[in-house]
Amino acid sequence: MFRRRKPRASSPPPTGVSLQNAFDRRAVILGSMQAGVGLLLVGRMAYLGVAENERWEVLSESNRVNLALIPPRRGAIVDRYGTPLAANRADFRVDLIPERMGDARERSLDMLAKVLKLSDTEMTDLRDRIEQSTGFQTVEVASNLDYDRFAAISVRLPDMPGVVAQRGYTRNYPTGPAVGHLLGYVGTADREEYEAEGKDPLLVTPGFKIGKDGLEQQFEQRLRGEPGARRTEVTASGRIVRELDTREDTPGAPLRLTIDAALQDYAARRLGPESGAVVVMDTVTGDLLAMASMPSFDPNSFSDGIGRVEYSMLNENERKPLLDKTLRSLYPPGSTVKPGVAMALMKAGIDPDESVYCGGGLQVGNRYFRCWKRGGHGQVDMAKGIYQSCDTYFYYFAQRSGMEPITAMLKRLGMGQEYPLPFIDQFYGTVPGPEWLKEKYGREWQAYDTVNSTIGQGYMLISPLQQCVMAARIAMGREVMPRIVQSDDVPDFQSLGFPQENIDYVRQAMSDVVNGPGTAGRARLPIDDVLLAGKTGTAQVVGLNYSDGKSGTWKYRDHGHFMCFAPFDNPRYACAVTIQHGGGSGAAYPVARDVLTFLYDPDKALEMLHAFERQWGGTAQQRLSAQYRAAAAAAGETLPPGGGSAPGTVAAARRGEPIQGSAETRASDSYFNASAQDDGSTTGGANPRGGATSSTATPAPTPAPSPTSSPTAAPTAGTTD
Amino acid sequence: MAATAIVPEGLLRWPWKVSLVLLALTGFGAAVLHSAAGGSWEPYAAKHLMRFGVFLVMALVMSRFNDTVYRFMAYPAYVVLVFLLVVVEAIGFTGGGSQRWIDLGFMQLQPSELMKPAIVIVLARFFATLPPGMVGTLRGIAPVAILLGVPCSLVLMQPDLGTTLAIVASGAVIVFMAGAPLKWFLVTGGVALAALPFAYQFALSPYQQRRVTTFLDPASDPLGKGYQITQSKIAIGSGGLTGKGFGEGSQSHLAYLPEAHTDFIFATMAEEWGVMGGVFVLMCYALILRWALRVAGRAPHRFGRLMAVGMGFTIFFYAAVNMLMVMGFAPVVGIPLPFMSHGGSSMMTVMICIGSLMAVDHWGKTQSRRRY
């Protein structure tokens, strides 16, 4: 089989005839092939155009028609009386989408800078924001534009791909820094937020902002609303050919808080230059009336996309303006735990009338614990222990009761607890006890731990909110729960099971702190027949060998606390004030006094505040803008007048009009007018209201141009000077 | 005959039917271009018709030349074009980029375009003189490989994959029609298929590679080359059976369709005229190609036959690849649609093909038929 290859039958060499025949045959093949391709094309076309027609038509429409979302108007946040704490202000704004800018980016940015008259700082900030953005994310260029500049941008839009000019709404916080921590702020969604919501296109719609912190973030879904939509016919490059139709947006639902806007503003301003927190609540309903933390930031500037100078100014401040001190800072409570400890002692069966001799301290084991009063208080019973804040009394009797009942009581009074409040992050602090110590540090509880804890030192930590809740619970003898969202139902808080005489005893002792021979005589309310009951607290930060706690380096000074309620015999309001490194409780109780005074007599309280503010250099908002201007000047940058604060509110303040929700709006008109005169002179301009009256007094029809009242200058003369 | 008495004989021999088809197709192309320009004769449609007129005259002139002229011109024209390809390559090299044309001042001459009909004529000339016995031998095919290889490698260097493929295809068809053994094609086809991955890897530039990958999976690059295919399919698919109406194509007018007036003109047309318009265009091509094959069949000698088949196939290749491309069946290669796409070079090429076909037609009517 293998031996010989079979000779292949080779065809004869082609001749002219065979080639001609081959040509004819192959021409048929070629023609058929061409016809085949033609049929394939017809089939393909019919498939695309007839069978799949619907699918492609949809795609063609989605190409042609651009569905631009209209950001929904965000629900307002109002106080218990309906006064807006956060609202929307209509404005003209310009945004850009870096991804769509393409090669024209630099040219567009230059044009924006020129037309909008942006300063170099603003341009640097804008470039930073573009750098940080993810490309498809909207970057704000400018908001609050006047119509002329908006129009100037609008006509140049075709030359600036990726730039969006529109009429929109900006979030406006009339009282600015007073509500910064409480409400948080809004901003454009970042990548995580965009992805977390399944890449909802609304989140990257120019002009749309989501809550970034505080209640704005917590109630995001409720406040957001439903976006509207505008259908336009667009070219591939995004140029709008014509508008097709528009669907209006559905605004978000408003959120009504228990907060009293005026009180909130007052409390924030009353803290003045100190670093601290004020919490006020209604002891009957648990309504939180004010939660102020200072220093603060202006949520208006955060919502506009904060500049680098302002941010570093806030971030580098040792008083931590970015930290909400009502919820997220913890302090040793100092002597403010004493009424709670007293409750525990009585529950443990200790007779309040039993007394101990205070000679300036107490020997516990091999250590001598000093009372704050070196000279000693003499014979001290429970009431005196509270109103004179005698440490020795508590050193002595706490050893008798032991730590467990005290730990349990303080926990029931709200320490170490997290409340069902819609805040992102509540620090719940520490109430130490034997079990806790064992678990945490693995050592046995000692007598000296009890001693330390009864005066609110050692491991004990409390937040200002908890301190207020503790005051309310002691005052009412009920498990008062704070709430922030307004509700009409009056809750029925569970009783803590204290005998009424114990409650009365502590109330009386706490009243004596203020109205009797106590430690806070200056805290007496300037209101007839409303007696304040309170407890001072001074918490050491460092040992006495570092600092005496009263003066010297700020961060080594003692914290000052004051918790109180009023009226003492039928409590309605509870309040806690913490002044960080205030040098002792003396820094705290005047604040509490004035804040509670405001609840009963706003005029009187404002009078005191205005006197203080003249010394401090203006309201919190004014000081913050001044500070910003100083920081900007230090950074070598010039700002337009009014920079660093919401232009609307600054303008209102300059006109001498009450800012909505500010403390003044709750005061009588006569008082406010008088203060407007003062404010006018302190802000360094001509009296605005006077200017306005004089210009209306001059006969209007006189056409003769005068340097002071040229037609263009006249309408603004009253506000800009 | 009576007609002869009235109408001159030259006019009678004029290929009336195909001229009318060409006029219809080009006119339709002009209408589509009119719409693509946003409802204006400028800048495409008017020029398109004008060029057609000019090149039709050129084709008529070409059709009057005798076959000896074609035979005589075949090799010199080929050599000149190869030389021009080298010149283009040199210009591109010194200019630091790829260049495909020579600027003559009044027009940009693209030698690779002219090479398409030139290769047809030169190969037809070669096979016409090759003794029949040598057609099936390697000695007979070696010169063909050289004649085809030199311009192909020059064009591929430009790099212009579409034109290279067109030249190779026309060449292959002539070799096939000249009677080369079938197994050659099978073997070459097999080898080419096996070599495809290597060719992809080494012979194609990155941008050509991307076109191929995009063709295989348009979704992989929805904003780049895949975008073109997708937008083209959207245009054709959304046109439906009867189209959106003249001047109503949103894909082309809103600039979603790339190259709406050149490579993707079929999609522009299909969006506004639907499947009906497409069938009309395909019918026109079918008539032209049928005429080309008939002309080849009627040709008096082997040179004419091969030339006619090659010219017809060149037109077919243009049209088929372009339409396959816009419908997503072929990669995006820059091949225009004959008689419809806006562009002078391609119009000139296809009209040279038409002119040559008319010439063969003329020979068939005037010369006696020879066997070989």
Interface residues (C-beta under 8 A of the other chain):
Chain A: P13 P14 T15 G16 V17 S18 L19 Q20 A22 F23 D24 R26 A27 L30 G31 Q34 A35 V37 G38 L40 L41 V42 R44 M45 A46 L48 G49 V50 E52 N53 R55 W56 E57 L59 S60 E61 N63 R64 E233 V234 T235 A236 S237 V241
Chain B: P132 G133 V135 G136 V173 F176 M177 A178 G179 Q231 K233 I234 A235 I236 G237 S238 G239 G240 L241 S250 Q251 L254 A255 Y256 A270 G274 V275 G278 V279 L282 Y285 A286 L289 R290 L293 A296 G297 R302 R305 V309 F313 F316 A320 M323 L324 M327 F329 R371 Y372
